[in-house]
């Protein structure tokens, strides 16, 4: 009478143990995968920070060079004849164009970096 029920119960318990062991294996695998992803994200975040620092440094250097060029153009314009003044005006126009392009590139790059940082933040959540 109770023998059949015990055998069925034992079979159910063995089946449950098998499922639990499978789930434990899956959990261990997922835990390793998560740790690998965390390490990759940390490395990516470090590279992103380094890139941001380099961009900031390069932007500062270019800005300083444009200011130096402006000072030299001012000196040249002060002692120039009409033909030289036209050349200085062309140089100044080119300087403004280069500065504008540099600012656009810096803004675009910063936006890209911000998007990557946001993506990184979302993947960590």
C-alpha positions in Angstrom: 0.0 0.0 0.0 2.6 2.6 1.0 5.4 1.0 -1.0 4.1 2.4 -4.3 3.7 5.8 -2.9 7.2 5.8 -1.4 8.7 4.7 -4.7 6.8 7.5 -6.6 7.9 10.0 -3.9 11.5 8.8 -4.2 11.4 9.1 -8.0 10.0 12.6 -7.7 12.7 13.6 -5.2 15.4 12.2 -7.6 13.9 14.2 -10.4 13.8 17.3 -8.3 17.5 16.8 -7.3 18.4 16.5 -10.9 16.6 19.7 -11.7 18.3 21.5 -8.8 21.7 20.3 -9.8 21.1 21.5 -13.3 20.0 24.9 -12.0 23.0 25.1 -9.8 25.3 24.4 -12.8 23.4 27.0 -14.8 23.7 29.5 -12.0 27.5 28.9 -11.7 27.9 29.4 -15.5 25.8 32.6 -15.5 27.8 33.9 -12.5 31.1 33.4 -14.4 29.6 35.1 -17.5 28.5 38.1 -15.4 31.9 38.4 -13.9 33.5 38.3 -17.4 31.1 41.0 -18.6 31.9 43.1 -15.5 35.6 42.9 -16.2 35.1 43.8 -19.8 32.9 46.8 -18.8 35.5 47.9 -16.3 38.2 47.8 -19.0 35.9 49.6 -21.4 35.1 52.3 -18.8 38.9 52.8 -18.2 39.6 53.2 -21.9 36.6 55.6 -22.2 38.0 57.7 -19.4 41.5 57.7 -21.0 40.0 58.7 -24.3 38.1 61.6 -22.7 41.2 62.8 -21.0 43.2 62.7 -24.3 40.4 64.5 -26.1 40.4 67.2 -23.4 44.1 67.6 -23.6 44.1 67.7 -27.4 41.3 70.3 -27.5 43.2 72.5 -25.0 46.4 72.2 -27.1 44.6 73.1 -30.3 42.8 76.0 -28.6 46.1 77.3 -27.3 47.7 77.0 -30.8 44.8 78.9 -32.3 45.2 81.7 -29.8 48.9 81.9 -30.6 48.1 82.0 -34.3 45.7 84.8 -33.6 48.3 86.8 -31.8 50.8 86.3 -34.6 48.2 87.4 -37.2 47.5 90.5 -35.1 51.2 91.4 -35.2 51.4 90.7 -38.9 48.2 92.8 -39.6 49.6 95.8 -37.7 52.8 96.0 -39.9 51.3 94.9 -43.2 50.7 96.6 -46.5 47.4 96.2 -48.4 48.4 92.9 -50.1 49.6 91.5 -46.9 46.4 92.7 -45.1 44.3 90.7 -47.6 46.5 87.6 -46.9 46.1 88.2 -43.2 42.3 88.5 -43.6 42.3 85.2 -45.5 44.4 83.6 -42.8 42.0 84.9 -40.1 39.0 83.5 -42.0 40.7 80.1 -42.2 41.6 80.3 -38.5 37.9 80.9 -37.7 36.9 78.0 -39.9 39.4 75.7 -38.3 38.3 76.7 -34.8 34.7 76.1 -35.7 35.5 72.7 -37.2 37.5 71.8 -34.1 34.7 72.8 -31.8 32.2 70.7 -33.9 34.5 67.7 -33.8 35.0 68.1 -30.1 31.3 68.4 -29.4 30.5 65.3 -31.6 33.2 63.3 -29.9 31.9 64.2 -26.5 28.4 63.3 -27.5 29.6 59.9 -28.7 31.5 59.4 -25.5 28.4 60.4 -23.5 26.3 57.9 -25.5 28.9 55.2 -24.8 29.0 56.0 -21.1 25.2 55.9 -21.0 25.2 52.5 -22.7 27.8 51.3 -20.2 25.7 52.6 -17.3 22.6 50.8 -18.7 24.4 47.5 -19.1 25.6 47.7 -15.5 22.1 48.1 -14.2 
